Structures are given as structure tokens and as C-alpha cells.
Amino acid sequence: MHAANYPPSSAARFLNCHGSVDVVKLYPEEASVHSDKGDESHDILESSVVFGTPPYGSDPDIIEGVQLALDWIKERRRKYGPECRVYAEQRYDIIETGEFGTADITLVSPQVLHIADYKNGYVPVDIEGNEQLLMYLLGAIAKYGERPHYVITVIQ
């Protein structure tokens, strides 16, 4: 289930074109092979993080991508120390928009709040000023409190 009008995943669009919120409602949201693959890879990543299991599935590209993400998470967790907690598919209420969003990976330590978005597609995503991740970060700060350092990352 996605947020109705201002989902963080569409932040780049609606922050730059406020009228797009009404226009998008005129078009049905259609699934594609790419969106199905993205859903599957996110499900596998979540299961692996939550249950501490190796990624399992029939698509070797998905498994390889998820394993790379798990290796990245392990390294960050080690860097942030033993008090670091990792959360997968964490839902955040975004007070500023009245909506919610679900961050793929959140790392929380006493010093750092780190939000990561996992992308398994073939189109590189720009991280600089990434509106989606900044909105997730707003929700994470509201949930976990302020930290001395904030980091956003796209795992791709």
C-alpha cells in the first residue's frame, strides 16, 4: 500500500510540480516486469535482514544484488559499532506531508541515523539531494530522535 498523495518515492515529482498530484490520479498504476522484479528483490532483502538468512530465490541477478546489499549493510553495521540496529522496510510517518513512506534499510546508532534505498534496476539513481531519502530521513528523525550525523545512500 502506497501513500495517497505525497509518497516519498514521488517526492522529486511533486516537490517540483505541485499539480502533478492531481494529474497522476488520472492514470492507472500498472505493474511491469521491472516492478515485479523490484518487489521480489525487496522481499528477499527484507527476509534476509529480518531473519539473518542468506538470500534465496530463482533469479541469480536478484540474489547477487541482494547479497551485495547485505555485504554493504554488514560493513556499515561494523563501522557504526555494536549498538547499531538495522531495520528493513521501516515505515515512517512524514509529518510534513501527512503521508508515510517505507525505507528499505535504516541503520540507527547513537551517533548516526542512516537511510538507504535499495535499487536493483539498470538506471542509476542520483543520490545528491535525493528527495525520497530526505523525506524518509524526516520520518526517521521523528521516530528515533536527532543524531549528530545523518547519512543517505542509494545501494545500486
Phi and psi in radians as a Rosetta constraint file:
Dihedral C 1 N 2 CA 2 C 2 CIRCULARHARMONIC -1.840 0.35
Dihedral N 2 CA 2 C 2 N 3 CIRCULARHARMONIC 2.735 0.35
Dihedral C 2 N 3 CA 3 C 3 CIRCULARHARMONIC -1.080 0.35
Dihedral N 3 CA 3 C 3 N 4 CIRCULARHARMONIC 2.619 0.35
Dihedral C 3 N 4 CA 4 C 4 CIRCULARHARMONIC -1.243 0.35
Dihedral N 4 CA 4 C 4 N 5 CIRCULARHARMONIC -0.926 0.35
Dihedral C 4 N 5 CA 5 C 5 CIRCULARHARMONIC -2.029 0.35
Dihedral N 5 CA 5 C 5 N 6 CIRCULARHARMONIC -0.647 0.35
Dihedral C 5 N 6 CA 6 C 6 CIRCULARHARMONIC -2.225 0.35
Dihedral N 6 CA 6 C 6 N 7 CIRCULARHARMONIC 1.012 0.35
Dihedral C 6 N 7 CA 7 C 7 CIRCULARHARMONIC -1.217 0.35
Dihedral N 7 CA 7 C 7 N 8 CIRCULARHARMONIC 2.465 0.35
Dihedral C 7 N 8 CA 8 C 8 CIRCULARHARMONIC -0.947 0.35
Dihedral N 8 CA 8 C 8 N 9 CIRCULARHARMONIC -0.574 0.35
Dihedral C 8 N 9 CA 9 C 9 CIRCULARHARMONIC -1.113 0.35
Dihedral N 9 CA 9 C 9 N 10 CIRCULARHARMONIC -0.304 0.35
Dihedral C 9 N 10 CA 10 C 10 CIRCULARHARMONIC -1.932 0.35
Dihedral N 10 CA 10 C 10 N 11 CIRCULARHARMONIC 0.239 0.35
Dihedral C 10 N 11 CA 11 C 11 CIRCULARHARMONIC -1.020 0.35
Dihedral N 11 CA 11 C 11 N 12 CIRCULARHARMONIC -0.727 0.35
Dihedral C 11 N 12 CA 12 C 12 CIRCULARHARMONIC -1.035 0.35
Dihedral N 12 CA 12 C 12 N 13 CIRCULARHARMONIC -0.640 0.35
Dihedral C 12 N 13 CA 13 C 13 CIRCULARHARMONIC -1.273 0.35
Dihedral N 13 CA 13 C 13 N 14 CIRCULARHARMONIC -0.958 0.35
Dihedral C 13 N 14 CA 14 C 14 CIRCULARHARMONIC -1.308 0.35
Dihedral N 14 CA 14 C 14 N 15 CIRCULARHARMONIC -0.412 0.35
Dihedral C 14 N 15 CA 15 C 15 CIRCULARHARMONIC -1.259 0.35
Dihedral N 15 CA 15 C 15 N 16 CIRCULARHARMONIC -0.492 0.35
Dihedral C 15 N 16 CA 16 C 16 CIRCULARHARMONIC -1.670 0.35
Dihedral N 16 CA 16 C 16 N 17 CIRCULARHARMONIC -0.289 0.35
Dihedral C 16 N 17 CA 17 C 17 CIRCULARHARMONIC -2.569 0.35
Dihedral N 17 CA 17 C 17 N 18 CIRCULARHARMONIC 1.587 0.35
Dihedral C 17 N 18 CA 18 C 18 CIRCULARHARMONIC -1.059 0.35
Dihedral N 18 CA 18 C 18 N 19 CIRCULARHARMONIC -0.555 0.35
Dihedral C 18 N 19 CA 19 C 19 CIRCULARHARMONIC -1.205 0.35
Dihedral N 19 CA 19 C 19 N 20 CIRCULARHARMONIC -0.293 0.35
Dihedral C 19 N 20 CA 20 C 20 CIRCULARHARMONIC -1.108 0.35
Dihedral N 20 CA 20 C 20 N 21 CIRCULARHARMONIC -0.427 0.35
Dihedral C 20 N 21 CA 21 C 21 CIRCULARHARMONIC -1.025 0.35
Dihedral N 21 CA 21 C 21 N 22 CIRCULARHARMONIC -0.758 0.35
Dihedral C 21 N 22 CA 22 C 22 CIRCULARHARMONIC -1.329 0.35
Dihedral N 22 CA 22 C 22 N 23 CIRCULARHARMONIC -0.642 0.35
Dihedral C 22 N 23 CA 23 C 23 CIRCULARHARMONIC -1.168 0.35
Dihedral N 23 CA 23 C 23 N 24 CIRCULARHARMONIC -0.718 0.35
Dihedral C 23 N 24 CA 24 C 24 CIRCULARHARMONIC -1.053 0.35
Dihedral N 24 CA 24 C 24 N 25 CIRCULARHARMONIC -0.557 0.35
Dihedral C 24 N 25 CA 25 C 25 CIRCULARHARMONIC -1.114 0.35
Dihedral N 25 CA 25 C 25 N 26 CIRCULARHARMONIC -0.334 0.35
Dihedral C 25 N 26 CA 26 C 26 CIRCULARHARMONIC -1.364 0.35
Dihedral N 26 CA 26 C 26 N 27 CIRCULARHARMONIC -0.241 0.35
Dihedral C 26 N 27 CA 27 C 27 CIRCULARHARMONIC -2.047 0.35
Dihedral N 27 CA 27 C 27 N 28 CIRCULARHARMONIC 2.354 0.35
Dihedral C 27 N 28 CA 28 C 28 CIRCULARHARMONIC -1.228 0.35
Dihedral N 28 CA 28 C 28 N 29 CIRCULARHARMONIC 2.600 0.35
Dihedral C 28 N 29 CA 29 C 29 CIRCULARHARMONIC -1.552 0.35
Dihedral N 29 CA 29 C 29 N 30 CIRCULARHARMONIC 2.046 0.35
Dihedral C 29 N 30 CA 30 C 30 CIRCULARHARMONIC -1.903 0.35
Dihedral N 30 CA 30 C 30 N 31 CIRCULARHARMONIC 2.437 0.35
Dihedral C 30 N 31 CA 31 C 31 CIRCULARHARMONIC -1.325 0.35
Dihedral N 31 CA 31 C 31 N 32 CIRCULARHARMONIC 2.730 0.35
Dihedral C 31 N 32 CA 32 C 32 CIRCULARHARMONIC -2.466 0.35
Dihedral N 32 CA 32 C 32 N 33 CIRCULARHARMONIC 2.993 0.35
Dihedral C 32 N 33 CA 33 C 33 CIRCULARHARMONIC -1.016 0.35
Dihedral N 33 CA 33 C 33 N 34 CIRCULARHARMONIC -0.694 0.35
Dihedral C 33 N 34 CA 34 C 34 CIRCULARHARMONIC -1.189 0.35
Dihedral N 34 CA 34 C 34 N 35 CIRCULARHARMONIC -0.726 0.35
Dihedral C 34 N 35 CA 35 C 35 CIRCULARHARMONIC -1.213 0.35
Dihedral N 35 CA 35 C 35 N 36 CIRCULARHARMONIC -0.633 0.35
Dihedral C 35 N 36 CA 36 C 36 CIRCULARHARMONIC -1.108 0.35
Dihedral N 36 CA 36 C 36 N 37 CIRCULARHARMONIC -0.729 0.35
Dihedral C 36 N 37 CA 37 C 37 CIRCULARHARMONIC -1.137 0.35
Dihedral N 37 CA 37 C 37 N 38 CIRCULARHARMONIC -0.705 0.35
Dihedral C 37 N 38 CA 38 C 38 CIRCULARHARMONIC -1.093 0.35
Dihedral N 38 CA 38 C 38 N 39 CIRCULARHARMONIC -0.756 0.35
Dihedral C 38 N 39 CA 39 C 39 CIRCULARHARMONIC -1.068 0.35
Dihedral N 39 CA 39 C 39 N 40 CIRCULARHARMONIC -0.779 0.35
Dihedral C 39 N 40 CA 40 C 40 CIRCULARHARMONIC -1.100 0.35
Dihedral N 40 CA 40 C 40 N 41 CIRCULARHARMONIC -0.770 0.35
Dihedral C 40 N 41 CA 41 C 41 CIRCULARHARMONIC -1.147 0.35
Dihedral N 41 CA 41 C 41 N 42 CIRCULARHARMONIC -0.651 0.35
Dihedral C 41 N 42 CA 42 C 42 CIRCULARHARMONIC -1.176 0.35
Dihedral N 42 CA 42 C 42 N 43 CIRCULARHARMONIC -0.671 0.35
Dihedral C 42 N 43 CA 43 C 43 CIRCULARHARMONIC -1.095 0.35
Dihedral N 43 CA 43 C 43 N 44 CIRCULARHARMONIC -0.743 0.35
Dihedral C 43 N 44 CA 44 C 44 CIRCULARHARMONIC -1.170 0.35
Dihedral N 44 CA 44 C 44 N 45 CIRCULARHARMONIC -0.747 0.35
Dihedral C 44 N 45 CA 45 C 45 CIRCULARHARMONIC -1.067 0.35
Dihedral N 45 CA 45 C 45 N 46 CIRCULARHARMONIC -0.800 0.35
Dihedral C 45 N 46 CA 46 C 46 CIRCULARHARMONIC -1.045 0.35
Dihedral N 46 CA 46 C 46 N 47 CIRCULARHARMONIC -0.830 0.35
Dihedral C 46 N 47 CA 47 C 47 CIRCULARHARMONIC -1.048 0.35
Dihedral N 47 CA 47 C 47 N 48 CIRCULARHARMONIC -0.744 0.35
Dihedral C 47 N 48 CA 48 C 48 CIRCULARHARMONIC -1.128 0.35
Dihedral N 48 CA 48 C 48 N 49 CIRCULARHARMONIC -0.680 0.35
Dihedral C 48 N 49 CA 49 C 49 CIRCULARHARMONIC -1.243 0.35
Dihedral N 49 CA 49 C 49 N 50 CIRCULARHARMONIC -0.838 0.35
Dihedral C 49 N 50 CA 50 C 50 CIRCULARHARMONIC -1.150 0.35
Dihedral N 50 CA 50 C 50 N 51 CIRCULARHARMONIC -0.766 0.35
Dihedral C 50 N 51 CA 51 C 51 CIRCULARHARMONIC -1.740 0.35
Dihedral N 51 CA 51 C 51 N 52 CIRCULARHARMONIC -0.093 0.35
Dihedral C 51 N 52 CA 52 C 52 CIRCULARHARMONIC 1.170 0.35
Dihedral N 52 CA 52 C 52 N 53 CIRCULARHARMONIC 0.537 0.35
Dihedral C 52 N 53 CA 53 C 53 CIRCULARHARMONIC -1.850 0.35
Dihedral N 53 CA 53 C 53 N 54 CIRCULARHARMONIC 2.737 0.35
Dihedral C 53 N 54 CA 54 C 54 CIRCULARHARMONIC -1.151 0.35
Dihedral N 54 CA 54 C 54 N 55 CIRCULARHARMONIC 2.661 0.35
Dihedral C 54 N 55 CA 55 C 55 CIRCULARHARMONIC -1.141 0.35
Dihedral N 55 CA 55 C 55 N 56 CIRCULARHARMONIC 2.470 0.35
Dihedral C 55 N 56 CA 56 C 56 CIRCULARHARMONIC -2.380 0.35
Dihedral N 56 CA 56 C 56 N 57 CIRCULARHARMONIC 2.350 0.35
Dihedral C 56 N 57 CA 57 C 57 CIRCULARHARMONIC 3.072 0.35
Dihedral N 57 CA 57 C 57 N 58 CIRCULARHARMONIC 3.103 0.35
Dihedral C 57 N 58 CA 58 C 58 CIRCULARHARMONIC -1.640 0.35
Dihedral N 58 CA 58 C 58 N 59 CIRCULARHARMONIC -0.242 0.35
Dihedral C 58 N 59 CA 59 C 59 CIRCULARHARMONIC -1.735 0.35
Dihedral N 59 CA 59 C 59 N 60 CIRCULARHARMONIC 1.935 0.35
Dihedral C 59 N 60 CA 60 C 60 CIRCULARHARMONIC -1.079 0.35
Dihedral N 60 CA 60 C 60 N 61 CIRCULARHARMONIC -0.565 0.35
Dihedral C 60 N 61 CA 61 C 61 CIRCULARHARMONIC -1.121 0.35
Dihedral N 61 CA 61 C 61 N 62 CIRCULARHARMONIC -0.722 0.35
Dihedral C 61 N 62 CA 62 C 62 CIRCULARHARMONIC -1.129 0.35
Dihedral N 62 CA 62 C 62 N 63 CIRCULARHARMONIC -0.804 0.35
Dihedral C 62 N 63 CA 63 C 63 CIRCULARHARMONIC -1.082 0.35
Dihedral N 63 CA 63 C 63 N 64 CIRCULARHARMONIC -0.743 0.35
Dihedral C 63 N 64 CA 64 C 64 CIRCULARHARMONIC -1.092 0.35
Dihedral N 64 CA 64 C 64 N 65 CIRCULARHARMONIC -0.785 0.35
Dihedral C 64 N 65 CA 65 C 65 CIRCULARHARMONIC -1.104 0.35
Dihedral N 65 CA 65 C 65 N 66 CIRCULARHARMONIC -0.749 0.35
Dihedral C 65 N 66 CA 66 C 66 CIRCULARHARMONIC -1.139 0.35
Dihedral N 66 CA 66 C 66 N 67 CIRCULARHARMONIC -0.696 0.35
Dihedral C 66 N 67 CA 67 C 67 CIRCULARHARMONIC -1.104 0.35
Dihedral N 67 CA 67 C 67 N 68 CIRCULARHARMONIC -0.702 0.35
Dihedral C 67 N 68 CA 68 C 68 CIRCULARHARMONIC -1.070 0.35
Dihedral N 68 CA 68 C 68 N 69 CIRCULARHARMONIC -0.714 0.35
Dihedral C 68 N 69 CA 69 C 69 CIRCULARHARMONIC -1.135 0.35
Dihedral N 69 CA 69 C 69 N 70 CIRCULARHARMONIC -0.725 0.35
Dihedral C 69 N 70 CA 70 C 70 CIRCULARHARMONIC -1.117 0.35
Dihedral N 70 CA 70 C 70 N 71 CIRCULARHARMONIC -0.687 0.35
Dihedral C 70 N 71 CA 71 C 71 CIRCULARHARMONIC -1.102 0.35
Dihedral N 71 CA 71 C 71 N 72 CIRCULARHARMONIC -0.724 0.35
Dihedral C 71 N 72 CA 72 C 72 CIRCULARHARMONIC -1.082 0.35
Dihedral N 72 CA 72 C 72 N 73 CIRCULARHARMONIC -0.787 0.35
Dihedral C 72 N 73 CA 73 C 73 CIRCULARHARMONIC -1.068 0.35
Dihedral N 73 CA 73 C 73 N 74 CIRCULARHARMONIC -0.791 0.35
Dihedral C 73 N 74 CA 74 C 74 CIRCULARHARMONIC -1.034 0.35
Dihedral N 74 CA 74 C 74 N 75 CIRCULARHARMONIC -0.766 0.35
Dihedral C 74 N 75 CA 75 C 75 CIRCULARHARMONIC -1.119 0.35
Dihedral N 75 CA 75 C 75 N 76 CIRCULARHARMONIC -0.753 0.35
Dihedral C 75 N 76 CA 76 C 76 CIRCULARHARMONIC -1.151 0.35
Dihedral N 76 CA 76 C 76 N 77 CIRCULARHARMONIC -0.705 0.35
Dihedral C 76 N 77 CA 77 C 77 CIRCULARHARMONIC -1.090 0.35
Dihedral N 77 CA 77 C 77 N 78 CIRCULARHARMONIC -0.732 0.35
Dihedral C 77 N 78 CA 78 C 78 CIRCULARHARMONIC -1.108 0.35
Dihedral N 78 CA 78 C 78 N 79 CIRCULARHARMONIC -0.732 0.35
Dihedral C 78 N 79 CA 79 C 79 CIRCULARHARMONIC -1.103 0.35
Dihedral N 79 CA 79 C 79 N 80 CIRCULARHARMONIC -0.694 0.35
Dihedral C 79 N 80 CA 80 C 80 CIRCULARHARMONIC -1.438 0.35
Dihedral N 80 CA 80 C 80 N 81 CIRCULARHARMONIC -0.208 0.35
Dihedral C 80 N 81 CA 81 C 81 CIRCULARHARMONIC 1.747 0.35
Dihedral N 81 CA 81 C 81 N 82 CIRCULARHARMONIC 3.023 0.35
Dihedral C 81 N 82 CA 82 C 82 CIRCULARHARMONIC -1.153 0.35
Dihedral N 82 CA 82 C 82 N 83 CIRCULARHARMONIC -0.333 0.35
Dihedral C 82 N 83 CA 83 C 83 CIRCULARHARMONIC -1.479 0.35
Dihedral N 83 CA 83 C 83 N 84 CIRCULARHARMONIC -0.075 0.35
Dihedral C 83 N 84 CA 84 C 84 CIRCULARHARMONIC -1.215 0.35
Dihedral N 84 CA 84 C 84 N 85 CIRCULARHARMONIC 2.312 0.35
Dihedral C 84 N 85 CA 85 C 85 CIRCULARHARMONIC -1.963 0.35
Dihedral N 85 CA 85 C 85 N 86 CIRCULARHARMONIC 2.493 0.35
Dihedral C 85 N 86 CA 86 C 86 CIRCULARHARMONIC -2.033 0.35
Dihedral N 86 CA 86 C 86 N 87 CIRCULARHARMONIC 2.289 0.35
Dihedral C 86 N 87 CA 87 C 87 CIRCULARHARMONIC -2.173 0.35
Dihedral N 87 CA 87 C 87 N 88 CIRCULARHARMONIC 2.361 0.35
Dihedral C 87 N 88 CA 88 C 88 CIRCULARHARMONIC -1.881 0.35
Dihedral N 88 CA 88 C 88 N 89 CIRCULARHARMONIC 2.472 0.35
Dihedral C 88 N 89 CA 89 C 89 CIRCULARHARMONIC 0.881 0.35
Dihedral N 89 CA 89 C 89 N 90 CIRCULARHARMONIC 0.898 0.35
Dihedral C 89 N 90 CA 90 C 90 CIRCULARHARMONIC -1.473 0.35
Dihedral N 90 CA 90 C 90 N 91 CIRCULARHARMONIC 2.157 0.35
Dihedral C 90 N 91 CA 91 C 91 CIRCULARHARMONIC -1.475 0.35
Dihedral N 91 CA 91 C 91 N 92 CIRCULARHARMONIC 2.321 0.35
Dihedral C 91 N 92 CA 92 C 92 CIRCULARHARMONIC -2.169 0.35
Dihedral N 92 CA 92 C 92 N 93 CIRCULARHARMONIC 2.341 0.35
Dihedral C 92 N 93 CA 93 C 93 CIRCULARHARMONIC -1.418 0.35
Dihedral N 93 CA 93 C 93 N 94 CIRCULARHARMONIC 2.270 0.35
Dihedral C 93 N 94 CA 94 C 94 CIRCULARHARMONIC -1.793 0.35
Dihedral N 94 CA 94 C 94 N 95 CIRCULARHARMONIC 1.674 0.35
Dihedral C 94 N 95 CA 95 C 95 CIRCULARHARMONIC -1.007 0.35
Dihedral N 95 CA 95 C 95 N 96 CIRCULARHARMONIC -0.671 0.35
Dihedral C 95 N 96 CA 96 C 96 CIRCULARHARMONIC -1.113 0.35
Dihedral N 96 CA 96 C 96 N 97 CIRCULARHARMONIC -0.471 0.35
Dihedral C 96 N 97 CA 97 C 97 CIRCULARHARMONIC -1.964 0.35
Dihedral N 97 CA 97 C 97 N 98 CIRCULARHARMONIC -0.183 0.35
Dihedral C 97 N 98 CA 98 C 98 CIRCULARHARMONIC 1.317 0.35
Dihedral N 98 CA 98 C 98 N 99 CIRCULARHARMONIC 0.241 0.35
Dihedral C 98 N 99 CA 99 C 99 CIRCULARHARMONIC -2.021 0.35
Dihedral N 99 CA 99 C 99 N 100 CIRCULARHARMONIC -2.918 0.35
Dihedral C 99 N 100 CA 100 C 100 CIRCULARHARMONIC -2.436 0.35
Dihedral N 100 CA 100 C 100 N 101 CIRCULARHARMONIC 2.880 0.35
Dihedral C 100 N 101 CA 101 C 101 CIRCULARHARMONIC -2.601 0.35
Dihedral N 101 CA 101 C 101 N 102 CIRCULARHARMONIC 2.811 0.35
Dihedral C 101 N 102 CA 102 C 102 CIRCULARHARMONIC -2.126 0.35
Dihedral N 102 CA 102 C 102 N 103 CIRCULARHARMONIC 1.962 0.35
Dihedral C 102 N 103 CA 103 C 103 CIRCULARHARMONIC -1.432 0.35
Dihedral N 103 CA 103 C 103 N 104 CIRCULARHARMONIC 2.397 0.35
Dihedral C 103 N 104 CA 104 C 104 CIRCULARHARMONIC -1.092 0.35
Dihedral N 104 CA 104 C 104 N 105 CIRCULARHARMONIC -0.887 0.35
Dihedral C 104 N 105 CA 105 C 105 CIRCULARHARMONIC -2.380 0.35
Dihedral N 105 CA 105 C 105 N 106 CIRCULARHARMONIC 2.353 0.35
Dihedral C 105 N 106 CA 106 C 106 CIRCULARHARMONIC -2.263 0.35
Dihedral N 106 CA 106 C 106 N 107 CIRCULARHARMONIC 2.258 0.35
Dihedral C 106 N 107 CA 107 C 107 CIRCULARHARMONIC -1.960 0.35
Dihedral N 107 CA 107 C 107 N 108 CIRCULARHARMONIC 2.224 0.35
Dihedral C 107 N 108 CA 108 C 108 CIRCULARHARMONIC -2.177 0.35
Dihedral N 108 CA 108 C 108 N 109 CIRCULARHARMONIC 2.112 0.35
Dihedral C 108 N 109 CA 109 C 109 CIRCULARHARMONIC -2.318 0.35
Dihedral N 109 CA 109 C 109 N 110 CIRCULARHARMONIC 2.973 0.35
Dihedral C 109 N 110 CA 110 C 110 CIRCULARHARMONIC -1.048 0.35
Dihedral N 110 CA 110 C 110 N 111 CIRCULARHARMONIC -0.470 0.35
Dihedral C 110 N 111 CA 111 C 111 CIRCULARHARMONIC -1.788 0.35
Dihedral N 111 CA 111 C 111 N 112 CIRCULARHARMONIC -0.419 0.35
Dihedral C 111 N 112 CA 112 C 112 CIRCULARHARMONIC -2.346 0.35
Dihedral N 112 CA 112 C 112 N 113 CIRCULARHARMONIC 2.446 0.35
Dihedral C 112 N 113 CA 113 C 113 CIRCULARHARMONIC -2.086 0.35
Dihedral N 113 CA 113 C 113 N 114 CIRCULARHARMONIC 2.035 0.35
Dihedral C 113 N 114 CA 114 C 114 CIRCULARHARMONIC -2.176 0.35
Dihedral N 114 CA 114 C 114 N 115 CIRCULARHARMONIC 2.118 0.35
Dihedral C 114 N 115 CA 115 C 115 CIRCULARHARMONIC -1.893 0.35
Dihedral N 115 CA 115 C 115 N 116 CIRCULARHARMONIC 2.278 0.35
Dihedral C 115 N 116 CA 116 C 116 CIRCULARHARMONIC -2.246 0.35
Dihedral N 116 CA 116 C 116 N 117 CIRCULARHARMONIC 2.454 0.35
Dihedral C 116 N 117 CA 117 C 117 CIRCULARHARMONIC -1.986 0.35
Dihedral N 117 CA 117 C 117 N 118 CIRCULARHARMONIC 2.224 0.35
Dihedral C 117 N 118 CA 118 C 118 CIRCULARHARMONIC -1.644 0.35
Dihedral N 118 CA 118 C 118 N 119 CIRCULARHARMONIC 2.168 0.35
Dihedral C 118 N 119 CA 119 C 119 CIRCULARHARMONIC -2.101 0.35
Dihedral N 119 CA 119 C 119 N 120 CIRCULARHARMONIC 2.264 0.35
Dihedral C 119 N 120 CA 120 C 120 CIRCULARHARMONIC -1.970 0.35
Dihedral N 120 CA 120 C 120 N 121 CIRCULARHARMONIC 0.149 0.35
Dihedral C 120 N 121 CA 121 C 121 CIRCULARHARMONIC -1.438 0.35
Dihedral N 121 CA 121 C 121 N 122 CIRCULARHARMONIC -2.998 0.35
Dihedral C 121 N 122 CA 122 C 122 CIRCULARHARMONIC -1.855 0.35
Dihedral N 122 CA 122 C 122 N 123 CIRCULARHARMONIC 0.002 0.35
Dihedral C 122 N 123 CA 123 C 123 CIRCULARHARMONIC -1.813 0.35
Dihedral N 123 CA 123 C 123 N 124 CIRCULARHARMONIC 2.045 0.35
Dihedral C 123 N 124 CA 124 C 124 CIRCULARHARMONIC -1.076 0.35
Dihedral N 124 CA 124 C 124 N 125 CIRCULARHARMONIC 2.481 0.35
Dihedral C 124 N 125 CA 125 C 125 CIRCULARHARMONIC -1.887 0.35
Dihedral N 125 CA 125 C 125 N 126 CIRCULARHARMONIC 2.304 0.35
Dihedral C 125 N 126 CA 126 C 126 CIRCULARHARMONIC -1.327 0.35
Dihedral N 126 CA 126 C 126 N 127 CIRCULARHARMONIC 2.265 0.35
Dihedral C 126 N 127 CA 127 C 127 CIRCULARHARMONIC -1.588 0.35
Dihedral N 127 CA 127 C 127 N 128 CIRCULARHARMONIC -0.490 0.35
Dihedral C 127 N 128 CA 128 C 128 CIRCULARHARMONIC -1.100 0.35
Dihedral N 128 CA 128 C 128 N 129 CIRCULARHARMONIC 2.078 0.35
Dihedral C 128 N 129 CA 129 C 129 CIRCULARHARMONIC 1.121 0.35
Dihedral N 129 CA 129 C 129 N 130 CIRCULARHARMONIC 0.494 0.35
Dihedral C 129 N 130 CA 130 C 130 CIRCULARHARMONIC -1.092 0.35
Dihedral N 130 CA 130 C 130 N 131 CIRCULARHARMONIC 1.901 0.35
Dihedral C 130 N 131 CA 131 C 131 CIRCULARHARMONIC -1.067 0.35
Dihedral N 131 CA 131 C 131 N 132 CIRCULARHARMONIC -0.695 0.35
Dihedral C 131 N 132 CA 132 C 132 CIRCULARHARMONIC -1.034 0.35
Dihedral N 132 CA 132 C 132 N 133 CIRCULARHARMONIC -0.881 0.35
Dihedral C 132 N 133 CA 133 C 133 CIRCULARHARMONIC -1.202 0.35
Dihedral N 133 CA 133 C 133 N 134 CIRCULARHARMONIC -0.591 0.35
Dihedral C 133 N 134 CA 134 C 134 CIRCULARHARMONIC -1.152 0.35
Dihedral N 134 CA 134 C 134 N 135 CIRCULARHARMONIC -0.602 0.35
Dihedral C 134 N 135 CA 135 C 135 CIRCULARHARMONIC -1.210 0.35
Dihedral N 135 CA 135 C 135 N 136 CIRCULARHARMONIC -0.727 0.35
Dihedral C 135 N 136 CA 136 C 136 CIRCULARHARMONIC -1.031 0.35
Dihedral N 136 CA 136 C 136 N 137 CIRCULARHARMONIC -0.694 0.35
Dihedral C 136 N 137 CA 137 C 137 CIRCULARHARMONIC -1.083 0.35
Dihedral N 137 CA 137 C 137 N 138 CIRCULARHARMONIC -0.688 0.35
Dihedral C 137 N 138 CA 138 C 138 CIRCULARHARMONIC -1.000 0.35
Dihedral N 138 CA 138 C 138 N 139 CIRCULARHARMONIC -0.806 0.35
Dihedral C 138 N 139 CA 139 C 139 CIRCULARHARMONIC -1.146 0.35
Dihedral N 139 CA 139 C 139 N 140 CIRCULARHARMONIC -0.664 0.35
Dihedral C 139 N 140 CA 140 C 140 CIRCULARHARMONIC -1.180 0.35
Dihedral N 140 CA 140 C 140 N 141 CIRCULARHARMONIC -0.683 0.35
Dihedral C 140 N 141 CA 141 C 141 CIRCULARHARMONIC -1.114 0.35
Dihedral N 141 CA 141 C 141 N 142 CIRCULARHARMONIC -0.723 0.35
Dihedral C 141 N 142 CA 142 C 142 CIRCULARHARMONIC -1.092 0.35
Dihedral N 142 CA 142 C 142 N 143 CIRCULARHARMONIC -0.615 0.35
Dihedral C 142 N 143 CA 143 C 143 CIRCULARHARMONIC -1.421 0.35
Dihedral N 143 CA 143 C 143 N 144 CIRCULARHARMONIC -0.775 0.35
Dihedral C 143 N 144 CA 144 C 144 CIRCULARHARMONIC -1.831 0.35
Dihedral N 144 CA 144 C 144 N 145 CIRCULARHARMONIC -0.169 0.35
Dihedral C 144 N 145 CA 145 C 145 CIRCULARHARMONIC 1.590 0.35
Dihedral N 145 CA 145 C 145 N 146 CIRCULARHARMONIC 2.927 0.35
Dihedral C 145 N 146 CA 146 C 146 CIRCULARHARMONIC -1.227 0.35
Dihedral N 146 CA 146 C 146 N 147 CIRCULARHARMONIC 2.653 0.35
Dihedral C 146 N 147 CA 147 C 147 CIRCULARHARMONIC -2.316 0.35
Dihedral N 147 CA 147 C 147 N 148 CIRCULARHARMONIC 2.799 0.35
Dihedral C 147 N 148 CA 148 C 148 CIRCULARHARMONIC -1.151 0.35
Dihedral N 148 CA 148 C 148 N 149 CIRCULARHARMONIC -0.493 0.35
Dihedral C 148 N 149 CA 149 C 149 CIRCULARHARMONIC -2.335 0.35
Dihedral N 149 CA 149 C 149 N 150 CIRCULARHARMONIC 2.502 0.35
Dihedral C 149 N 150 CA 150 C 150 CIRCULARHARMONIC -2.248 0.35
Dihedral N 150 CA 150 C 150 N 151 CIRCULARHARMONIC 2.425 0.35
Dihedral C 150 N 151 CA 151 C 151 CIRCULARHARMONIC -2.391 0.35
Dihedral N 151 CA 151 C 151 N 152 CIRCULARHARMONIC 2.438 0.35
Dihedral C 151 N 152 CA 152 C 152 CIRCULARHARMONIC -2.167 0.35
Dihedral N 152 CA 152 C 152 N 153 CIRCULARHARMONIC 2.486 0.35
Dihedral C 152 N 153 CA 153 C 153 CIRCULARHARMONIC -2.496 0.35
Dihedral N 153 CA 153 C 153 N 154 CIRCULARHARMONIC 2.496 0.35
Dihedral C 153 N 154 CA 154 C 154 CIRCULARHARMONIC -1.898 0.35
Dihedral N 154 CA 154 C 154 N 155 CIRCULARHARMONIC 2.088 0.35
Dihedral C 154 N 155 CA 155 C 155 CIRCULARHARMONIC -1.561 0.35
Dihedral N 155 CA 155 C 155 N 156 CIRCULARHARMONIC 1.935 0.35
